[in-house]
Amino acid sequence: MNTAPPDLVPDVTPTPEVLIREARRRQRRRYLVVSAAIAAVTATAVALIGGSGVVGVRGLLVLSRRPATTPWRQQPPAAQGW
């Protein structure tokens, strides 16, 4: 018989240091999972916005297929030679 009698089994109550260490490890794991989820959502949003054809021009969002003759892109009139 290789098992110890019940009265000789050591007390396995965890110490406060062990409990704190485990709680910190779980907290770090939660932070890692949340950070990965935020990075994935941000990357998806950037990919969707980047592929949608919407670009920023002077603080406005306009479609990139808009003609290049918008008022702020027009060339100044050529000076007349004398």
N, C-alpha and C positions, 0 to 999 in steps of 0.2 A: 504494500500500500504506500503510494507516493504522495498522497494529499495530506495536508496538515490538518490537525483537529480544529474544529471551529473556534476554540478558545485561543489558538495561536495565530490566527489570521491577522496580519497587520492592519492597522487603521488606515484606510485609503481616502480619508477626507482631504480634499485639496486645500492647500494653503492659500492665503489671500494673494500672494505673489503669482501663483500659478493661475488663479482665476483672472487676475488683472492682465497677465500676459496673453491668455487666451482671448479675452475681450478685445485687447488691442489688435491681435492678429485678425479677428473677425471684422473689426472696424476698418482696418487697412484693406481687407478683401472687399468690403462693401464700397469703399471709396474707389477702388480699382474698377469694379463692375460699373458703378455709376459714371465714372470718367470715360470708360470705353463706350457706354451707351450714348453719352453726350457727344463724343467724337463721331460716332456713327451717324447720329441724327444731323449733326452739323455738316458732315461730309455729303450726306444725301441731299440736304438742302442746297449746298453749294453746287452740286452736280445738276440738280434740277433747275436752279436759276441759271447756271452757266449754259445749259443746253436748251433753254427755252427761247433764246433769241432776244432777250431783254437786256439792254445795256443802259448804263447811266450816262446822261449827257447834261452837264451843267446842273446837276442835282435833280434832274427829272428822269423818270423811267420812260423810255420810248422804245418802240419796236425797232430792231436793227434793220429791218427791210424797208424802212421809211426812205423816201428819196433823199438824195444828198443835197437838195436845193432848199433846205429849210432856211429861214431867215438868218440865223447865226452862222451858217456855212456859206452864204453867198459871197462871191468875190466882189471886191469894190470895183466900181466902174473904172475903166481904163482912162487915163489922162489923155486929153486930145493934144496932139502935137501941133505946134504953130509953125 
